[in-house]
Amino acid sequence: MAVVERGTGTAARPTIGMVAERAGVSRQTISNAFNAPHRLRPETLAAVRVAIDELGYRPNQAARSLRTQATKVIGCRLLPSNYGGTGGVLDRLLHALCDTARSNGYDLLTFSAKDDDEEIAVYEDLLRRHAVDGFVLTNTHHGDARPDWLNEHHARFVAFGRPWGRRGAQHNWIDVDGAKGTAEAVGYLAGLGHTRIGFLGLPAGIGVGDDRLAGWERQTERLGLPTKGLLARAEDGIASGRALAEQLLAGPRPPSALVCVSDAMALGAMRAVEDRGWRAGREVSVVGFDDSPVASVMRPGLSSLRQPIEAVANQLVETLLAVLGAGQPRPVRTLIVPRLIVRESTGECHAKRPATAPAAQRGPRLNQQS
């Protein structure tokens, strides 16, 4: 809640009337100087600008919004910072959106909501109060009701994420091409001599997880690599990644490399490798997805697919501003390719690996929930 201090002895904020009096013109002339300067004679406009500078006057944005029906504000739901396992990606997106919006003369209004229904209620409130010009939608998923609601209420928006399972959806979206990313990771590992490349993914039906899995499936098929017994799925998280990796590594024909749906899964996989007395990048290579902040500080460092969040933010704001300026242009559908950042967790395949170290040689076992 904003706090307004009174009686502090500070000078009163200059008003449009004070500027008009200083410049010797009407209030309408001052308004024209901001909204229609072409209507004023050069000498009048110059006099008004001098008065504005001398008094330090700034127009009231709320009053201007009533006249123009434009707030210069973009709304976006604030998701928990640990959303998706390790966090960082959506935090980066919000920072990038703020910077990009600000550079285009807009502010970003963030709000919280426990679920999609509550988010829609916030949309309705903000639109009713004319508090925002448009929205950036995040975390799209199967059965997502938000795009339809926004379209039905003629709200202007752009989504970060595809309309999963909805063919012919008529709204703007920008997304990261997860399939191309995981395909690149498989190709890179194959180039290092790995022929048994496993995948740690999410349960079926989660759009992002299915997309990243598709890249692994297509690339292994293209390269003629086996997939039987090399796929494991669970909810995202470090503990899940650890358990899934242990399951695959304990099999009769374990993988020599693992591509993971997220950095959280990859960190768990690295711990499973360490539990066996091995080292990621030497006995088993591990690749994550997102290139979250922890990837570069891990030892060994985690190879990961970096989401180009700054480019995504630029595209989101650029697309939304085009909608705000031109009504409803042809829907924009853009896929941005992630980039593989190689670190120490990947290396050449070794034909033979040492046997799993006895429990006494592995050191203390890390907490499964960490």
Backbone hydrogen bonds, N-H to C=O, Kabsch-Sander energy under -0.5 kcal/mol:
donor,donor_aa,acceptor,acceptor_aa,energy
5,E,3,V,-0.6
19,V,15,T,-1.9
20,A,16,I,-2.3
21,E,17,G,-2.4
22,R,18,M,-2.3
23,A,19,V,-2.5
24,G,20,A,-1.3
25,V,20,A,-2.2
30,I,26,S,-1.4
31,S,27,R,-2.3
32,N,28,Q,-2.6
33,A,29,T,-1.8
34,F,30,I,-1.0
34,F,31,S,-0.7
35,N,31,S,-2.7
36,A,32,N,-2.4
39,R,36,A,-2.2
40,L,37,P,-1.5
45,L,41,R,-2.7
46,A,42,P,-2.3
47,A,43,E,-1.8
48,V,44,T,-2.4
49,R,45,L,-2.3
50,V,46,A,-1.9
51,A,47,A,-2.0
52,I,48,V,-2.5
53,D,49,R,-2.3
54,E,50,V,-2.5
55,L,51,A,-2.1
56,G,52,I,-1.5
57,Y,52,I,-1.6
61,Q,59,P,-0.6
64,R,60,N,-2.2
65,S,61,Q,-2.4
66,L,62,A,-1.6
67,R,63,A,-1.2
68,T,64,R,-2.7
69,Q,65,S,-2.7
74,I,107,D,-2.7
75,G,134,G,-2.7
76,C,109,L,-2.2
77,R,136,V,-0.5
78,L,111,F,-4.1
79,L,77,R,-0.7
83,Y,80,P,-1.9
85,G,82,N,-1.7
86,T,84,G,-0.7
88,G,81,S,-0.7
92,R,88,G,-2.5
93,L,89,V,-2.2
94,L,90,L,-2.3
95,H,91,D,-2.1
96,A,92,R,-2.6
97,L,93,L,-2.9
98,C,94,L,-2.5
99,D,95,H,-2.4
100,T,96,A,-2.6
101,A,97,L,-3.1
102,R,98,C,-2.6
103,S,99,D,-2.0
104,N,100,T,-0.7
104,N,101,A,-1.0
105,G,102,R,-1.8
106,Y,101,A,-3.0
107,D,72,K,-2.3
109,L,74,I,-3.3
109,L,107,D,-0.5
110,T,108,L,-0.6
111,F,76,C,-1.4
119,E,115,D,-2.0
120,I,116,D,-2.5
121,A,117,D,-1.8
122,V,118,E,-1.9
123,Y,119,E,-2.4
124,E,120,I,-2.5
125,D,121,A,-2.0
126,L,122,V,-2.8
127,L,123,Y,-2.8
128,R,124,E,-2.2
129,R,125,D,-1.9
130,H,127,L,-1.1
131,A,126,L,-2.8
132,V,126,L,-0.5
133,D,73,V,-3.2
134,G,73,V,-0.9
135,F,156,R,-1.8
136,V,75,G,-2.5
137,L,135,F,-0.5
137,L,158,V,-2.7
140,T,160,F,-0.7
143,G,164,W,-0.5
144,D,141,H,-1.4
149,W,145,A,-1.9
150,L,146,R,-2.6
151,N,147,P,-2.5
152,E,148,D,-2.7
153,H,149,W,-1.6
154,H,151,N,-1.7
155,A,150,L,-2.9
158,V,135,F,-1.7
159,A,172,N,-2.3
160,F,137,L,-3.7
161,G,159,A,-1.0
161,G,174,I,-2.0
164,W,162,R,-1.9
166,R,163,P,-2.2
167,R,165,G,-0.6
169,A,166,R,-1.2
171,H,169,A,-0.8
172,N,157,F,-0.5
173,W,332,V,-2.8
174,I,159,A,-2.8
175,D,334,T,-2.6
177,D,336,I,-2.5
178,G,176,V,-1.6
181,G,177,D,-1.6
182,T,178,G,-2.5
183,A,179,A,-2.1
184,E,180,K,-2.0
185,A,181,G,-1.9
186,V,182,T,-2.3
187,G,183,A,-2.4
188,Y,184,E,-2.4
189,L,185,A,-2.4
190,A,186,V,-2.6
191,G,187,G,-1.7
192,L,188,Y,-0.8
192,L,189,L,-0.9
193,G,190,A,-1.7
194,H,189,L,-2.0
197,I,195,T,-0.7
198,G,196,R,-0.6
198,G,257,A,-3.0
199,F,230,L,-2.8
200,L,259,V,-2.2
201,G,199,F,-0.6
201,G,232,A,-2.8
206,I,203,P,-1.2
207,G,205,G,-0.7
210,D,206,I,-3.0
211,D,207,G,-2.4
212,R,208,V,-2.1
213,L,209,G,-2.3
214,A,210,D,-2.2
215,G,211,D,-1.2
216,W,212,R,-1.3
217,E,213,L,-2.5
218,R,214,A,-2.7
219,Q,215,G,-2.1
220,T,216,W,-2.4
221,E,217,E,-2.0
222,R,218,R,-2.4
223,L,219,Q,-2.2
224,G,220,T,-0.6
224,G,221,E,-0.8
225,L,220,T,-3.1
230,L,227,T,-2.2
232,A,199,F,-2.2
234,A,201,G,-2.0
241,G,237,G,-2.2
242,R,238,I,-2.2
243,A,239,A,-2.2
244,L,240,S,-2.8
245,A,241,G,-2.3
246,E,242,R,-2.1
247,Q,243,A,-1.9
248,L,244,L,-2.0
249,L,245,A,-3.0
250,A,246,E,-1.6
251,G,248,L,-1.2
256,S,196,R,-2.2
257,A,196,R,-1.3
258,L,285,S,-2.5
259,V,198,G,-2.7
260,C,287,V,-2.6
261,V,200,L,-2.4
263,D,289,F,-1.3
266,A,262,S,-1.8
267,L,263,D,-2.7
268,G,264,A,-1.9
269,A,265,M,-2.3
270,M,266,A,-2.4
271,R,267,L,-1.6
272,A,268,G,-1.9
273,V,269,A,-2.2
274,E,270,M,-2.2
275,D,271,R,-2.5
276,R,272,A,-0.8
276,R,273,V,-0.8
277,G,274,E,-2.2
278,W,273,V,-1.9
281,G,284,V,-2.8
281,G,345,S,-0.6
282,R,279,R,-2.0
283,E,279,R,-1.6
284,V,279,R,-1.0
285,S,256,S,-2.2
286,V,345,S,-2.6
287,V,258,L,-2.5
288,G,303,S,-2.8
290,D,305,L,-3.2
295,A,292,S,-2.0
296,S,292,S,-0.5
296,S,293,P,-0.7
297,V,293,P,-0.5
297,V,294,V,-0.7
298,M,294,V,-1.3
302,L,295,A,-2.4
303,S,286,V,-0.7
303,S,301,G,-0.5
304,S,341,I,-1.9
305,L,288,G,-1.2
306,R,304,S,-0.7
306,R,339,R,-3.3
307,Q,290,D,-0.8
309,I,307,Q,-2.5
312,V,308,P,-2.2
313,A,309,I,-2.9
314,N,310,E,-2.3
315,Q,311,A,-2.2
316,L,312,V,-2.7
317,V,313,A,-2.6
318,E,314,N,-2.6
319,T,315,Q,-2.5
320,L,316,L,-2.4
321,L,317,V,-2.7
322,A,318,E,-1.6
323,V,319,T,-1.9
324,L,320,L,-2.6
325,G,321,L,-2.1
326,A,322,A,-2.0
327,G,323,V,-1.1
328,Q,326,A,-0.9
334,T,173,W,-2.0
336,I,175,D,-2.9
339,R,306,R,-1.7
341,I,304,S,-3.2
342,V,340,L,-0.7
345,S,301,G,-1.8
346,T,343,R,-1.2
349,C,192,L,-2.2
357,A,276,R,-2.1
361,Q,358,P,-1.8
362,R,358,P,-0.6
362,R,359,A,-1.1
370,S,367,N,-1.7
